[in-house]
Amino acid sequence: MTAATGARERAAEPAVWTRDFRLFFTARSVSMLGTAMVPVAMAIGVLRAGYGASGIGYTLAASTVPMAALVLFGGVFADRFTPRRMMVGADLARLVSQSLTAVLFLTGVPALWQLMAISAVNGIAAAMFQPGLASLVPRIARDVQRAVATQRTSESLMLLAGPSIAGMLVAFADVGVVFLIDAAGFGVSALCLALLRLRGAPVAAAEGSIWGNLKEGWREFSSRTWMWGVILVWAAMGIAVFGPVTPLGALLIDGAYHATGFGFVTSAYGAGTIVGGIAAMRVKPARPLAAGATALFLLALQPLSITLGLPLPLMAACHLLAGTGSAFWGVMWMTSVQTQVAPEVLNRVHAYEVAGSVMAIPVGQALSGPVASLMGAREVLAVSSAVAVSGSVLLLSVPAIRRLRRVHHTV
């Protein structure tokens, strides 16, 4: 086959819905449904086991800390051993760990240390899995933005449906059943990823020390002002916006409108992320980060509506708009990362941006309670609203971010 013939065949393929993207889409949708179900099941299981709210916090932290600490190494290993191998291995590890969790709940009352140990394994697996996501989509779809938007929309649907499904399963069956379904989802994901036929395999990371590979990833990350500039803003927003809005929002909304009201506005935000994903499938701005940062102004409506104590329908509408802006920004950001960075270092660069984004949120969550006790919950969320607006302004004020132009990617 000549190069010209190969190029014509690639151009004749669907821009998104290739055989390989369908496999990838299935893998992400199925595993994300399980991921959305597990927090509900774990929280109820831990409470029923008698470990209280502290037990829930310890179990969540046991997963989050290893993920944040090891994701950089996940990027190195993905570049060394190929992303797919790392992702399939991580899925198989979680198939085993979640099956074990199911057995523990179905056969008795698991010890807290057992749940924490399994959560730590899941966190390590997530650190090995996450960096590879960035480099797969450009190798299975010609229209990267539409593929990312399609993937994100599906994930939003799963995140919206998962908690409700988990609640019904726990009510009518058992906590362990949820973990069995989650384990099966990781099995399906591993199989789908293993069946991918990837084009344009990137050059493997150079041999040498892991630290050398990390330094190379850091050089690539730090050399892009638009990237580290966004992460700095995002870290600040993680502490001041994303961290406080859930715990303090739950406190204030539950106090005013009870648990059903909190569920209603949370679902509205989830619905907004679906709207934002659909919009991102159709709108292709020449300067994606500028367009995304403009849409991100809507995010401030989430904490602001809670601060003002708006009527529930109006608060839900604000959450829907906030979810729309957040999702649109997310697609613009991921598309830029996946098309602007060379494939041979993309996994490591993505790992740095994930680490910078993820690490700040637990800090904000931990600080939100003590700060709210000093200032008041509404006052903290008022600051969150101001920071959200300021973050969008900062993103648009940096020329490297505002002027970054779309790259037309072809597989």
N, C-alpha and C positions, 0 to 999 in steps of 0.2 A: 504493500500500500504506500503510495507516495504521500508526501507531506500535504500537498494540495488536496488529495482525496480525503485524508484524515481530517483536515480542517473543514471540508465541505460536510462530512458526516457529523462532525461535532456541531456545526452550525444548524444542521437539520434536526438535532435532538431538541427536546423541550428545554426551555430556559431554566426550569426548576424541576418539574416532575419526571426526572429520569428514574430508571430502575433503582439506582443507588440512593437517590434522595428519598425515594419511597421507603427504602429500608431504614435509612437514617431517621426519617420522620417517625416511623413506627417505633424504632428503638427509643427515641426521646419521649414520645408521647406516652408509651407504656410505662417506662421507668419514672417519668414525672408524675404520673397518676399515683404510683406507689409512694413517691416522695411526699406528695401532698397529703396522703392518708396517714402516714406514719406519725407526725407530731400529735395528732389527735389521739391515736391509739396509744402512743407511748405515754402521753400525759395521763390518760385515764388508767392505763395499766399501772403506772407508778403510784397514782393516788390509791387505787384499789389495793395495791400491795402494802400500803400504809407508810409510804416514805414522804408524803406531803409535798408541798410546793418546793421545798428545798431539794427534794429528790429529783423533781423535774428539772430544776436548774442545774444540778450536778450532771444529770444525764445529757442535757443539751450541751453543756460546756465540754463534756468529755468528747463530743464529736466536733465541736467548733474549733477548739484549740489545736488539735492535731492538723485539721484541715488548713487553718491559717498558717501554722508553723511550717508545714511541709509542701505547700503548693508550689513553691519555687523549685524544689527538687523534682516535683512532678513535671514541671516544664522541661527541666534538663533531661529527665528520663524519656519523655515523649520525643524530644529531638534526637536522642541517642538510639532508642529502640523502636521508634515509630509510634505515633499516637494511637493507632488502632490496637496494637499489642497491649499498650498500657491500659486503654479503655476497656478492652475485653477482659483483661486480667482483673481490673477493678470491679467490673460487673460480676465476675465469677466469685470474687471474694465476698461481695455483698450478698450474692445468692446464698452462700454458705452461712454468713453471719446472721442474715435475717431469718433463714430457716431455723437456725439454732434459737433465735429469740422466740420464734413461734412455738417451738417445742417447749421452751421454758415456761411460757405463759399457758400453754395447753395442758401441761402436766403438773402444774403447781404454782407456787409463788416464787419468782426469781429473786435472788439476792440483789441488792442495789449495786454491789461491786460487779456482778455479772453483767447487768445492763450497761454500766459505765464502760466496762471493758469492751463489750460489743460495739457500743457507740464510738469508742476510740478507733476500733478497726474500721468502722464505716467512715469516720472522718479521714483516716489515712487513705482509704480507697477513693474517697471524693477528691482528695488532693492529687492523687495520681490520675484521676479521670478528667478533671476539669480543664487543665491546660490544652489537652488534645482537641477539644471542641472547636477551638479557633481555626485550626488548620484543615479540618475535614470539609466544611461547607464549600470553600473555594475549589475543592477537588471533585465535587460531585454535582455542582450546579453552575451554569453560566451566569445566571442573574443572582449574584450573591445577596444583594439587598432584599430581593423578593424571597429568596430562600430563608434568610435570617428572619424576616418578618413572618413568614409562614410558620417557621419553627417556634418563634416566640408566641404567636397567637395560639398555637396548639398547647404550648406549655401553660399559657394563661388559662385556657379552658380546663386543663387538668387541675391546675391549682385552685380553680373555682369549684370544680366538682368533687375533688378528692376529700376534703373535710366532711362534706355531707354524706358521702358514701361510707367513709370510715365511721361516722357516728351511727349510721344505720346498722353496719356490720357489728359494731360493738354492742349495740342495743339488742340485736336479735341473734347474734352468734357468740363470738368471743374475740377478745383483743388479739389472740394468737392468729386468728383467721386473716386479719389485716396484714400481719407480718408474712404470712404464707403467700398472700397475693403480691406483696412487695417483692419477695424473693423470686416469685415466678416472673415478675416484670423485669428484674435484672437478668434472669435467664434468657428471656426473649430479646432483651437489648443486646446481650453478648452475642447471641446467634445472628441477629441482624447486622451488627457491626462486623462480625467475622465474614459475612457474605459480601461485603462491599468490594467493588472493583474500583480501586482508586487510581486516578490518572495523575501523571506528573509528580511522581514521588520526589519529595525534597531531598537534598543532600543531607546525609546524617551529620549530626554534630561532630565536630572534630574530636579525635581521641585525646585523652589527657585527663586532667583532674576534673572532678565535679565542680570544684571552686572556679577553675578556669572557664568552664562552660557557664557558670553563674555570672562571672564577670563579663563575659561576652554578651549575655542576655541583658545585663545592666547597662552596658555601653549602648546597646541598640535602643533600650528603653529611654535612657537619659538623653540620648542624642536627638530625640523627637520632642520639641517643646510642646507641641499640641497634645502629646500623650501624657507627659508628666504634669503638664499644667492642668489637664482635666482631672487627673488622679488627686492632685493636691486639693482642688476644689471639692472633689467627691469625698475625700477623707474628712474635710471640714463639715460637709453636709451629713456624712455618716454619723459624726459625733453630735451635731446640733439639730439634725432633722430626722434622719432615718432611725437613729437610735431611740430618741424620746417619743416619737409619734405613736408607736404601737402601745407601749405600756401606759403612757399617760393618756393616750386616746381611749384605750380600753377603760381606764379608771373613770374618766369624765363622761364618756358616752354611756357606759353601763350605769353610772349614777343617775343620769338623766333619762335614759330610754331603755334601760335594762339590757340583758344579754341579746334579746332579739333585735334591738336597735343597733347594737354593735355589729352583730352578724349582717344586718341589712347594709350598713355603710361599708363594711369590709367587702361584701359581695359587689357593691356598686363600684368600688375601686378595682376589683378584679374584672368587672365588665368593661371598665374603662381601658384596662390594659389590652383587652381584645379589640376594642375600637381603635386604639393607637396602633396595634399591630396591623390591622386591616388597612388603615390609612397609609402606613409605611410600605405596604405592598404596592400602592398606586402612586405615591408622591415620591419623585426622585430629584431632589434639589441638587443643583450644581455644587453647592457648599453644604454638605450634609450636617456637619457639626454646628454650623450657624443656624440651620433650620431646626435641628434638634434642641439647641439651647433656647431658641425662641419658644418652642413648644413646652420646654421645661418650666417656664414661668407658671404654668398651670399647677405645678406641684405645690406651690405655696397655698393653694386653696384648701388642701387637706388639713394641715394644722390650723390654718386661719378659721375654717368653719367650726372646728372644735373649740377654739379659743372664744369665738363669739357666741357659742351656744346656739347656733342656728336651729330652726325647726328641722325635724328629722328628714323630710323629703328634700329640703334645700341642702342640708348637710350631705346627703347621699349624692345629690347632683354635683356638688363640689368635689366629692371623692371620685366620682366618675370622670370628671374633667382632669383631676390630678392623675388618675391612672392612665388616661389617654396621653397626656403630655409625657409622663414618665416612660411609657412603652415606646412612644415615637422616638424619644431621645435614645433609648436603649438600642433600637434597631440602627439608628444612624451611627451610634458609637461602635457597635460590633461590626457593622459593615466597613467602617473606616479602618478599624484595627485589622480585619481580615484581608483587606485589599491593599493597604499601604505598607505592610511589613513583609519583608522577604520570607518565603516559606521555610527556609532552613533555620530561622531563628524565631519564627512566629510563636511557637509553643512557649518558649522561655519568656518572650516579651509579654505574651498574654498572662503568664503566671505572675509576673511582676504587677501588672495592672489589677489582676484579681486580688492579690495579696494586699495591695494598697487600698482597694475598695472594701474588702471584707473585714480587715483588722479594725477599722474605725467604728463599725457599727456596734460591736459588743461594748466598746468604751462608752458610747452614747447611752446604750441600754443600762449599763452599770451606774452611770452618773445621773441618769434621769430621776431616779427616786430621791437620792440625797439632795440634789439641787432643787427639785420640786418641793421638798419639805422646807427649804429655806425661802424660795421665791414664790411658790404656788404653782400648781400644774398648768393653769391657764397662762400664767406669765411665761413659763418655760416654752410653751407651744407658740406664744406670740413671738418669742425670740426665734423659734424654729421657722416661722413664716417669714420673718425678715431675712434670715440666713438663706432660705430657699430662693427668695428674690435676688439677694445679693450674689448668690452662686451663679444664677443665670446671667446676671450683669457681668460678673467676672469672666465667665466663659466667652461672652461676646466681646469683651474688651481686649482679649489677647489676640493679636493679629494672626498668630500661627494657628489658633483654633478657629477663629472666624473665617479665615481665608482658605482653609484646607479644602481642596477641590476633589470632586468625585474621581475615582479611578475606575475606568471601564475594564472590568476583569473578564478574561476568557479562560476557560479550562483547556 
